[in-house]
């Protein structure tokens, strides 16, 4: 079964070493599809990755499970790859370059763009990767999390690292303010509203005090000019002020 993604280019395979629970493999497949990763390799899985539990947990990512390849050893699973990153939450006594997730993803993206075959390696749920497995990798990805609780479940780890790679392949949308059926009010309208509000404050003690009025006016204008008010929101504020003024 072929996979269709709205992206072009090369992608790393995901290698799960000795996964213990079928549903975790299924959830990892779901995380892979979220990030447009399609090639799954399993090293000595304890349970059937095509079981009903795994397929159900994959949530419409069954094709990744169906196309998964099974290997008897980690060495065999990475034999055709040129660059492998191993994920671990713990420092190991090995001389390895250590990346955080985004830096590791960026380094892998460069190698993929040069035609190298790459892989992301994840360990068993209970223990993580063994030192022998990490020794086969080119470098390590370590995600700095709360030191009091830094462990991730398998699918979380796949999603986190996979998403960092996905971002290297897409144009990250710029932040935007969704205004729906209105638009951001221009400054003239905002200042007109501020003057309207100020006119309603004539009997307010701080506004009547000449020494406090300037600071009050500046504070009010700062509140409304930095808020990116829409025309609809301005109309709402006018209505509230007029209502309160009638009481």
C-alpha positions in Angstrom: 0.0 0.0 0.0 1.5 3.4 -1.0 1.6 6.4 1.3 0.6 9.8 0.1 2.1 12.9 1.7 2.0 16.5 0.6 5.8 16.8 0.9 8.7 15.9 -1.3 12.3 14.8 -0.5 13.9 12.1 1.6 12.9 11.1 5.1 14.6 9.1 7.9 13.3 5.7 8.8 12.2 5.0 12.4 13.8 2.1 14.1 12.1 0.7 17.3 14.5 -1.6 19.1 12.8 -4.4 21.0 9.4 -2.6 21.5 7.5 -4.4 24.2 3.8 -3.6 23.7 1.9 -3.8 20.4 -0.2 -0.8 21.2 2.9 1.3 21.7 4.1 0.3 18.3 0.7 1.3 16.9 0.8 4.7 18.6 4.4 5.2 17.4 3.1 4.6 13.8 0.4 7.2 14.4 3.0 9.7 15.6 5.1 8.9 12.5 2.2 9.6 10.2 1.6 12.9 12.0 5.1 13.9 10.9 5.0 12.4 7.4 7.5 9.6 8.3 6.6 6.4 6.6 9.3 3.7 7.0 9.2 1.7 10.2 11.8 -0.9 11.2 11.3 -3.2 14.2 14.0 -5.0 16.0 12.8 -8.1 17.8 9.3 -6.8 18.8 7.9 -8.8 21.7 4.3 -8.6 20.4 2.7 -8.8 16.9 2.8 -5.3 15.4 -0.2 -6.3 13.2 -2.4 -7.4 16.2 -5.8 -5.8 16.7 -4.3 -3.7 19.6 -1.6 -2.3 17.4 -3.9 -1.6 14.5 -6.4 0.1 16.7 -3.8 2.2 18.4 -2.4 3.3 15.1 -5.6 5.4 14.3 -5.7 5.2 10.5 -1.9 4.6 10.2 -2.2 0.9 9.5 -0.2 1.1 6.3 2.9 2.0 8.2 2.5 -1.1 10.3 1.7 -3.2 7.3 4.8 -2.0 5.5 7.1 -2.4 8.6 10.2 -4.5 8.3 11.3 -6.9 11.0 15.0 -7.4 11.9 16.8 -9.8 14.3 19.4 -7.3 15.4 20.0 -3.5 15.6 23.0 -3.9 13.4 20.9 -5.6 10.7 18.2 -2.9 10.9 20.7 -0.1 10.2 23.0 -1.9 7.9 22.0 0.1 4.8 22.0 3.5 6.5 24.7 6.1 6.4 23.7 8.2 9.4 21.8 7.1 12.6 20.7 9.2 15.6 19.9 7.3 18.8 17.5 8.8 21.3 18.2 8.6 25.0 17.1 10.4 28.1 20.3 9.5 30.1 23.9 10.4 29.7 26.0 7.4 28.6 29.7 6.8 29.1 30.4 7.0 25.4 32.1 9.6 23.2 29.2 10.8 21.1 28.0 14.1 19.7 24.9 15.0 21.6 22.1 17.0 19.9 18.8 18.4 21.2 15.9 17.4 19.0 15.8 20.4 16.7 19.6 20.4 16.2 19.6 16.7 15.5 16.8 17.0 13.0 18.6 19.8 11.2 21.8 17.8 11.0 19.9 14.8 9.6 18.0 17.0 7.1 21.3 18.2 5.7 22.5 14.6 5.2 19.2 13.5 3.7 19.4 16.4 1.2 22.8 15.0 0.2 21.3 11.6 -0.6 22.3 9.8 2.5 20.0 7.3 4.1 19.3 8.1 7.7 17.5 6.6 10.7 16.1 7.6 14.1 16.5 4.9 16.7 14.3 4.4 19.8 14.7 1.9 22.6 12.4 -0.4 24.6 9.7 1.3 26.7 11.1 0.2 30.1 14.8 0.7 29.7 15.5 2.8 26.6 18.3 1.9 24.2 21.0 -0.4 25.5 24.6 0.9 25.4 25.4 -1.6 22.6 22.7 -0.1 20.5 23.9 3.4 21.1 27.4 2.4 20.2 26.2 1.7 16.7 24.8 5.2 16.2 26.6 8.3 14.8 25.3 10.6 17.4 22.7 11.0 20.2 19.5 13.0 20.6 18.8 14.0 24.1 15.8 16.2 24.9 16.3 18.4 27.9 13.1 18.0 30.0 12.3 18.4 33.7 15.2 16.6 35.4 12.7 15.3 38.0 10.7 13.5 35.3 12.4 13.4 31.9 11.2 10.0 30.6 8.9 9.9 27.6 6.7 7.0 26.4 7.6 5.6 23.1 5.1 7.4 20.9 5.8 10.7 22.7 9.5 10.4 21.8 8.7 9.5 18.2 6.3 12.4 17.9 8.7 14.9 19.5 11.7 14.0 17.4 9.6 13.4 14.3 8.0 16.8 14.6 11.4 18.6 14.8 12.3 16.8 11.5 9.0 17.7 9.9 9.6 21.3 10.6 12.8 21.2 8.6 10.8 20.1 5.6 8.0 22.6 5.7 7.6 26.3 5.6 6.7 27.1 9.2 3.7 29.5 9.1 4.3 32.9 10.6 2.3 33.8 13.7 -1.0 35.4 12.8 -4.1 36.9 14.4 -7.3 35.3 13.0 -10.0 38.0 13.0 -12.7 36.0 11.3 -15.4 38.4 10.0 -13.9 41.6 11.1 -10.5 43.3 10.8 -8.0 45.0 13.0 -9.1 48.6 13.8 -6.9 51.3 12.5 -5.2 53.7 15.0 -7.6 56.5 14.3 -10.6 54.4 15.4 -8.7 53.2 18.5 -7.7 56.7 19.5 -11.3 57.9 18.9 -12.4 55.2 21.3 -9.8 56.2 23.9 -11.0 59.8 23.7 -14.6 58.6 24.1 -13.6 56.6 27.2 -11.6 59.6 28.6 -14.7 61.8 28.1 -16.6 59.5 30.4 -14.1 59.8 33.1 -14.5 63.4 33.9 -15.9 62.7 37.4 -13.4 60.0 38.2 -11.0 61.2 40.9 -7.7 60.4 39.2 -8.9 61.9 36.0 -10.0 65.1 37.7 -6.6 65.4 39.4 -4.4 67.2 36.9 -1.2 65.6 38.2 -2.6 62.1 37.8 -4.5 62.6 34.6 -1.6 62.4 32.2 -0.4 59.0 33.6 -4.0 57.7 33.6 -4.5 58.6 29.9 -1.1 57.1 28.9 -1.9 53.9 30.8 -5.4 53.6 29.1 -4.0 54.2 25.7 -1.3 51.7 26.2 -3.9 49.1 27.2 -5.9 49.6 24.0 -3.2 50.3 21.4 -1.2 47.2 22.2 -4.2 44.9 22.2 -4.7 44.6 18.4 -8.4 45.4 18.9 -10.7 44.6 16.0 -13.5 46.8 14.8 -16.0 44.4 16.3 -14.3 44.5 19.7 -14.3 48.3 19.6 -18.1 48.3 18.9 -18.5 45.9 21.8 -16.6 48.2 24.2 -18.6 51.2 23.0 -21.8 49.3 23.8 -20.6 48.3 27.3 -19.5 51.9 28.1 -22.7 53.3 26.9 -24.7 50.7 28.9 -22.8 51.4 32.1 -23.2 55.2 31.6 -26.9 54.8 31.5 -27.0 53.2 34.9 
